[in-house]
Amino acid sequence: MKRRKALKNLGVGLSAGLWMPGLLTSCKGDDPGPEIKYDGTVVIIGAGAAGLFAADILNSKGVKVIVLEAGNQIGGRVRSLRNQKEILVQTAADFPVELGAELVYGTDSIFGDMIKNYSLTRIDLATESTEQFILDSMAKPAMDWSGDADFNAVKNFLAGLPTYAGGDVSMKQAAGVSTRADALLNSLAGNYYGSSSDTVGAKGVSEALGLLEHDNKAFIIKTNPLQDILVSRFSTIVPKVRLNSVVKSINYGGTKIIITDKEGTQIEADKVIVTTSLGVLKTGGITFSPGLPAAKTSSINKIGFDHSIRVVVDFKRNFWGDGSGFIWGGSQGPSYLNIGVGRSEFYRTLSITVNGPKAQQLSVQGENMIDSILAELDAIYDGKASLYIRKVINSDGSEGPRVWFLADWGKDEFFKGGFSYLKPGATVNDRVDLAAPINDKIFFAGEATDVKGDAGTINGALNSAERVVEELVTSIISG
Ligand SMILES: Cc1cc2nc3c(=O)[nH]c(=O)nc-3n(C[C@H](O)[C@H](O)[C@H](O)COP(=O)(O)OP(=O)(O)OC[C@H]3O[C@@H](n4cnc5c(N)ncnc54)[C@H](O)[C@@H]3O)c2cc1C
């Protein structure tokens, strides 16, 4: 609850209720009336978790908000397969499958708290599933590797990360494990944090772990797609979102801010909150005039944001083991998650997350990436992946194409990658620079601007929304 205290400390008469989830404020007849006297319009760019939450808080205080969203749906990197109506063949899974974020971190985190308010059934992966680790093309639980020196070297390195005191180098250099354990290290200390063990900095991860304010337990929701949770939680904001509005430029040189979209339509605003991914900022998806300050462009370059893909594969049988959760250490698939664990009798779907250079490589392979992934699983599970992959059954009873799904976030122009991470040489201070408002007019939110150790997650996006609203409200009352 520390963050909420900070907001109340603004001393502008904000009631505690303001910071409660919308369900609690907007569904009651005794909603607090507008408390912030402001005639201006705040335009929020992006309807992901950060944009929706910032809009919700401002809206609940009577501030006029418009949300411009480039895509045709709400949620950003929270996107559930079930909601993608253009995907005609759906998974056979009787539980939701996620194309972006799939885990909720922290039972007492900002997103964990929102979920608690809905009384949804959570599956705690640590207690309700068993992890497996791949070495020498064999996947086994930790206990079975306990006498293995390379496995222990990786495990001990990870356990020591919160108190890491070594050089400002990559995870791989910091860990110094043997080549045999490279893929395992990459999986747990590189891919997990958004890229590879060659690119993610050990100090940055350590610093972030030290800042966390919640228990960081990882869980999945039994029956509800995460995208639906966001849409429901922010239902008052949904009508204020203008879909298919691709912002191309923001001119903040005059009294009013002029936002121009892809069609050339212009919108005037008094304040703007930019919540687009770091990938969009890195690739100049939006042009700022005047240009961004040097400290901000420097932080945009220093913080990493790499290619990311999610591959979901349906099988006719679970050949990887009842009760299995994550299978770590693959080279093609650094992170396999048995996404049905605890949710269904049918444990037949694997959710594979690949980040960094490997994601880029697989993306280049296109449709053939599935062969690379199946070949790796075949090597571990005696050819069972190719044997049991589910296929579409044609109307004449013959077998059609294999059933698998791909979300290529790196190729998507509205994301340009997965989630942010600190490279060697970068610190949380770079996130502070990235977040810094410009001239009390342009404000920045989104997971990459989180400074509470939650960057790269939904919590990071939500934290950043609270922070940015505090900055914006301060600029109103002091302006
Ligand atoms: C494969 C993958 C797996 C992940 N797994 C997890 C996980 O398990 N748990 C977890 O907590 N987090 C996970 N994350 C990270 C999490 O999804 C993000 O941190 C979070 O959703 C980011 O929210 P955001 O609001 O900051 O940004 P976004 O969700 O990116 O929202 C920004 C919005 O801006 C829009 N936009 C972009 N350009 C423009 C433009 N020019 N004009 C208008 N709108 C624009 C985009 O369409 C998007 O909707 C994962 C991410 C990926 C990609």
The ligand as a MOL file (V3000), in Angstrom:
LIG
                    3D

  0  0  0     0  0            999 V3000
M  V30 BEGIN CTAB
M  V30 COUNTS 53 58 0 0 0
M  V30 BEGIN ATOM
M  V30 1 C 5.1790 -12.5820 -25.1470 0
M  V30 2 C 5.0020 -11.7530 -23.9060 0
M  V30 3 C 4.8370 -12.3680 -22.6850 0
M  V30 4 C 4.6500 -11.6220 -21.5260 0
M  V30 5 N 4.4150 -12.2550 -20.3540 0
M  V30 6 C 4.0880 -11.5440 -19.2570 0
M  V30 7 C 3.6130 -12.1900 -18.0970 0
M  V30 8 O 3.5000 -13.4220 -18.0610 0
M  V30 9 N 3.2560 -11.4270 -17.0230 0
M  V30 10 C 3.3330 -10.0620 -17.0510 0
M  V30 11 O 2.9880 -9.4140 -16.0530 0
M  V30 12 N 3.7670 -9.4230 -18.1500 0
M  V30 13 C 4.1290 -10.1270 -19.2590 0
M  V30 14 N 4.4910 -9.4950 -20.4030 0
M  V30 15 C 4.6500 -8.0430 -20.3750 0
M  V30 16 C 3.3010 -7.2990 -20.3330 0
M  V30 17 O 2.4570 -7.8080 -21.3400 0
M  V30 18 C 3.5610 -5.8300 -20.5560 0
M  V30 19 O 4.5490 -5.3580 -19.6470 0
M  V30 20 C 2.3290 -4.9360 -20.3620 0
M  V30 21 O 1.1830 -5.5220 -20.9210 0
M  V30 22 C 2.6370 -3.5910 -21.0150 0
M  V30 23 O 1.5510 -2.7090 -20.8970 0
M  V30 24 P 1.7290 -1.2090 -21.3910 0
M  V30 25 O 0.4390 -0.5420 -21.1890 0
M  V30 26 O 2.9520 -0.6360 -20.8010 0
M  V30 27 O 2.0660 -1.3090 -22.9590 0
M  V30 28 P 1.2180 -1.9800 -24.1800 0
M  V30 29 O 0.4390 -3.1260 -23.6910 0
M  V30 30 O 2.2220 -2.1770 -25.2400 0
M  V30 31 O 0.2140 -0.8020 -24.5570 0
M  V30 32 C 0.5860 0.2360 -25.4190 0
M  V30 33 C -0.5180 0.4350 -26.4440 0
M  V30 34 O -0.1090 1.4910 -27.3300 0
M  V30 35 C -0.6060 1.1980 -28.6090 0
M  V30 36 N 0.1590 1.9650 -29.5930 0
M  V30 37 C 1.3890 1.7130 -30.0870 0
M  V30 38 N 1.7520 2.6450 -30.9920 0
M  V30 39 C 0.7230 3.5240 -31.0530 0
M  V30 40 C 0.4970 4.7030 -31.8150 0
M  V30 41 N 1.3950 5.1830 -32.6910 0
M  V30 42 N -0.6800 5.3610 -31.6520 0
M  V30 43 C -1.6320 4.9110 -30.7770 0
M  V30 44 N -1.4520 3.7830 -30.0340 0
M  V30 45 C -0.2840 3.1030 -30.1670 0
M  V30 46 C -0.4220 -0.2960 -28.7390 0
M  V30 47 O -1.2520 -0.8360 -29.7480 0
M  V30 48 C -0.7640 -0.7810 -27.3280 0
M  V30 49 O -2.1210 -1.1700 -27.2390 0
M  V30 50 C 4.6710 -10.2080 -21.5900 0
M  V30 51 C 4.8350 -9.5780 -22.8260 0
M  V30 52 C 4.9910 -10.3330 -23.9690 0
M  V30 53 C 5.1340 -9.6440 -25.2960 0
M  V30 END ATOM
M  V30 BEGIN BOND
M  V30 1 1 1 2
M  V30 2 1 2 3
M  V30 3 2 2 52
M  V30 4 2 3 4
M  V30 5 1 4 5
M  V30 6 1 4 50
M  V30 7 2 5 6
M  V30 8 1 6 7
M  V30 9 1 6 13
M  V30 10 2 7 8
M  V30 11 1 7 9
M  V30 12 1 9 10
M  V30 13 2 10 11
M  V30 14 1 10 12
M  V30 15 2 12 13
M  V30 16 1 13 14
M  V30 17 1 14 15
M  V30 18 1 14 50
M  V30 19 1 15 16
M  V30 20 1 16 17
M  V30 21 1 16 18
M  V30 22 1 18 19
M  V30 23 1 18 20
M  V30 24 1 20 21
M  V30 25 1 20 22
M  V30 26 1 22 23
M  V30 27 1 23 24
M  V30 28 2 24 25
M  V30 29 1 24 26
M  V30 30 1 24 27
M  V30 31 1 27 28
M  V30 32 2 28 29
M  V30 33 1 28 30
M  V30 34 1 28 31
M  V30 35 1 31 32
M  V30 36 1 32 33
M  V30 37 1 33 34
M  V30 38 1 33 48
M  V30 39 1 34 35
M  V30 40 1 35 36
M  V30 41 1 35 46
M  V30 42 1 36 37
M  V30 43 1 36 45
M  V30 44 2 37 38
M  V30 45 1 38 39
M  V30 46 1 39 40
M  V30 47 2 39 45
M  V30 48 1 40 41
M  V30 49 2 40 42
M  V30 50 1 42 43
M  V30 51 2 43 44
M  V30 52 1 44 45
M  V30 53 1 46 47
M  V30 54 1 46 48
M  V30 55 1 48 49
M  V30 56 2 50 51
M  V30 57 1 51 52
M  V30 58 1 52 53
M  V30 END BOND
M  V30 END CTAB
M  END
